[in-house]
């Protein structure tokens, strides 16, 4: 499955924030699991760094206490969709 432009931007953000030198943004499959040994192998500290970067770049805040957080961070596609949905909702409300 090919990445959307938004997914490529999110992948680039993740790679830049986590200083992952050996992965190209286009190498991250949108539906690949990000937090296990078969995917990127990210951990909770990585998730926190990504959440901070998303808050700074997109003004979207993802709470660790939110029940949906694990699902949001499961894949690049989920994370990107959540951020885009929150961004669009904020633009529509203003």
ChimeraX commands (.cxc) that place a marker at each C-alpha (Angstrom):
marker #1 position 0.00,0.00,0.00 radius 0.5
marker #1 position 1.46,3.35,-1.04 radius 0.5
marker #1 position 1.67,6.22,1.42 radius 0.5
marker #1 position -0.40,9.36,1.08 radius 0.5
marker #1 position 1.37,12.73,1.16 radius 0.5
marker #1 position 0.20,13.17,4.76 radius 0.5
marker #1 position 1.58,9.75,5.74 radius 0.5
marker #1 position 4.92,10.61,4.13 radius 0.5
marker #1 position 5.04,13.84,6.15 radius 0.5
marker #1 position 4.20,11.95,9.35 radius 0.5
marker #1 position 6.81,9.28,8.59 radius 0.5
marker #1 position 9.40,12.01,8.00 radius 0.5
marker #1 position 8.48,13.64,11.32 radius 0.5
marker #1 position 8.85,10.31,13.15 radius 0.5
marker #1 position 12.21,9.59,11.53 radius 0.5
marker #1 position 13.52,13.09,12.25 radius 0.5
marker #1 position 12.33,13.18,15.86 radius 0.5
marker #1 position 13.69,9.73,16.68 radius 0.5
marker #1 position 16.91,10.17,14.66 radius 0.5
marker #1 position 16.35,6.97,12.70 radius 0.5
marker #1 position 19.09,7.18,10.08 radius 0.5
marker #1 position 18.67,3.85,8.33 radius 0.5
marker #1 position 14.98,4.21,7.37 radius 0.5
marker #1 position 13.54,6.27,4.53 radius 0.5
marker #1 position 10.06,7.73,5.17 radius 0.5
marker #1 position 8.70,5.83,2.17 radius 0.5
marker #1 position 9.96,2.55,3.69 radius 0.5
marker #1 position 7.36,2.73,6.48 radius 0.5
marker #1 position 4.26,0.88,5.33 radius 0.5
marker #1 position 1.09,2.73,6.34 radius 0.5
marker #1 position -0.38,-0.42,7.92 radius 0.5
marker #1 position 2.81,-1.76,9.54 radius 0.5
marker #1 position 2.71,-2.07,13.31 radius 0.5
marker #1 position 5.00,0.60,14.78 radius 0.5
marker #1 position 5.40,-0.69,18.34 radius 0.5
marker #1 position 6.62,-4.27,18.16 radius 0.5
marker #1 position 9.66,-6.14,16.94 radius 0.5
marker #1 position 8.21,-6.75,13.48 radius 0.5
marker #1 position 7.61,-3.07,12.70 radius 0.5
marker #1 position 9.73,-0.10,13.67 radius 0.5
marker #1 position 10.19,-1.53,17.17 radius 0.5
marker #1 position 9.26,1.73,18.87 radius 0.5
marker #1 position 8.63,1.94,22.61 radius 0.5
marker #1 position 6.69,4.18,25.02 radius 0.5
marker #1 position 9.48,6.78,25.18 radius 0.5
marker #1 position 9.39,7.00,21.38 radius 0.5
marker #1 position 5.61,7.46,21.54 radius 0.5
marker #1 position 6.04,10.31,24.00 radius 0.5
marker #1 position 8.59,12.02,21.74 radius 0.5
marker #1 position 6.30,11.59,18.74 radius 0.5
marker #1 position 3.32,12.97,20.69 radius 0.5
marker #1 position 5.32,16.06,21.72 radius 0.5
marker #1 position 6.43,16.63,18.11 radius 0.5
marker #1 position 2.84,16.27,16.87 radius 0.5
marker #1 position 1.65,18.76,19.48 radius 0.5
marker #1 position 4.32,21.24,18.37 radius 0.5
marker #1 position 3.85,20.78,14.63 radius 0.5
marker #1 position 0.10,20.19,14.35 radius 0.5
marker #1 position -1.25,21.50,17.69 radius 0.5
marker #1 position -2.87,18.10,18.21 radius 0.5
marker #1 position -2.53,16.69,21.71 radius 0.5
marker #1 position -2.62,12.94,22.28 radius 0.5
marker #1 position -3.10,11.97,25.90 radius 0.5
marker #1 position -1.45,8.88,27.36 radius 0.5
marker #1 position -4.59,8.38,29.46 radius 0.5
marker #1 position -6.85,8.26,26.42 radius 0.5
marker #1 position -8.20,4.75,25.81 radius 0.5
marker #1 position -7.75,5.17,22.05 radius 0.5
marker #1 position -4.05,6.11,22.25 radius 0.5
marker #1 position -2.80,2.58,21.71 radius 0.5
marker #1 position -4.93,2.25,18.59 radius 0.5
marker #1 position -3.93,5.73,17.36 radius 0.5
marker #1 position -0.23,4.83,17.61 radius 0.5
marker #1 position -0.64,1.31,16.21 radius 0.5
marker #1 position 0.20,2.21,12.61 radius 0.5
marker #1 position 1.38,5.15,10.56 radius 0.5
marker #1 position -2.03,5.20,8.84 radius 0.5
marker #1 position -3.90,5.40,12.17 radius 0.5
marker #1 position -1.65,8.12,13.57 radius 0.5
marker #1 position -1.83,10.21,10.41 radius 0.5
marker #1 position -5.62,9.81,10.14 radius 0.5
marker #1 position -6.08,10.89,13.77 radius 0.5
marker #1 position -3.89,13.97,13.39 radius 0.5
marker #1 position -5.55,14.98,10.11 radius 0.5
marker #1 position -9.03,14.44,11.61 radius 0.5
marker #1 position -8.21,16.57,14.66 radius 0.5
marker #1 position -6.65,19.29,12.50 radius 0.5
marker #1 position -9.65,19.36,10.16 radius 0.5
marker #1 position -12.10,19.44,13.08 radius 0.5
marker #1 position -10.27,22.41,14.60 radius 0.5
marker #1 position -10.26,24.26,11.24 radius 0.5
marker #1 position -13.97,23.59,10.77 radius 0.5
marker #1 position -14.77,24.85,14.28 radius 0.5
marker #1 position -12.96,28.16,13.80 radius 0.5
marker link #1:1,2 radius 0.2
marker link #1:2,3 radius 0.2
marker link #1:3,4 radius 0.2
marker link #1:4,5 radius 0.2
marker link #1:5,6 radius 0.2
marker link #1:6,7 radius 0.2
marker link #1:7,8 radius 0.2
marker link #1:8,9 radius 0.2
marker link #1:9,10 radius 0.2
marker link #1:10,11 radius 0.2
marker link #1:11,12 radius 0.2
marker link #1:12,13 radius 0.2
marker link #1:13,14 radius 0.2
marker link #1:14,15 radius 0.2
marker link #1:15,16 radius 0.2
marker link #1:16,17 radius 0.2
marker link #1:17,18 radius 0.2
marker link #1:18,19 radius 0.2
marker link #1:19,20 radius 0.2
marker link #1:20,21 radius 0.2
marker link #1:21,22 radius 0.2
marker link #1:22,23 radius 0.2
marker link #1:23,24 radius 0.2
marker link #1:24,25 radius 0.2
marker link #1:25,26 radius 0.2
marker link #1:26,27 radius 0.2
marker link #1:27,28 radius 0.2
marker link #1:28,29 radius 0.2
marker link #1:29,30 radius 0.2
marker link #1:30,31 radius 0.2
marker link #1:31,32 radius 0.2
marker link #1:32,33 radius 0.2
marker link #1:33,34 radius 0.2
marker link #1:34,35 radius 0.2
marker link #1:35,36 radius 0.2
marker link #1:36,37 radius 0.2
marker link #1:37,38 radius 0.2
marker link #1:38,39 radius 0.2
marker link #1:39,40 radius 0.2
marker link #1:40,41 radius 0.2
marker link #1:41,42 radius 0.2
marker link #1:42,43 radius 0.2
marker link #1:43,44 radius 0.2
marker link #1:44,45 radius 0.2
marker link #1:45,46 radius 0.2
marker link #1:46,47 radius 0.2
marker link #1:47,48 radius 0.2
marker link #1:48,49 radius 0.2
marker link #1:49,50 radius 0.2
marker link #1:50,51 radius 0.2
marker link #1:51,52 radius 0.2
marker link #1:52,53 radius 0.2
marker link #1:53,54 radius 0.2
marker link #1:54,55 radius 0.2
marker link #1:55,56 radius 0.2
marker link #1:56,57 radius 0.2
marker link #1:57,58 radius 0.2
marker link #1:58,59 radius 0.2
marker link #1:59,60 radius 0.2
marker link #1:60,61 radius 0.2
marker link #1:61,62 radius 0.2
marker link #1:62,63 radius 0.2
marker link #1:63,64 radius 0.2
marker link #1:64,65 radius 0.2
marker link #1:65,66 radius 0.2
marker link #1:66,67 radius 0.2
marker link #1:67,68 radius 0.2
marker link #1:68,69 radius 0.2
marker link #1:69,70 radius 0.2
marker link #1:70,71 radius 0.2
marker link #1:71,72 radius 0.2
marker link #1:72,73 radius 0.2
marker link #1:73,74 radius 0.2
marker link #1:74,75 radius 0.2
marker link #1:75,76 radius 0.2
marker link #1:76,77 radius 0.2
marker link #1:77,78 radius 0.2
marker link #1:78,79 radius 0.2
marker link #1:79,80 radius 0.2
marker link #1:80,81 radius 0.2
marker link #1:81,82 radius 0.2
marker link #1:82,83 radius 0.2
marker link #1:83,84 radius 0.2
marker link #1:84,85 radius 0.2
marker link #1:85,86 radius 0.2
marker link #1:86,87 radius 0.2
marker link #1:87,88 radius 0.2
marker link #1:88,89 radius 0.2
marker link #1:89,90 radius 0.2
marker link #1:90,91 radius 0.2
marker link #1:91,92 radius 0.2
marker link #1:92,93 radius 0.2
marker link #1:93,94 radius 0.2
view
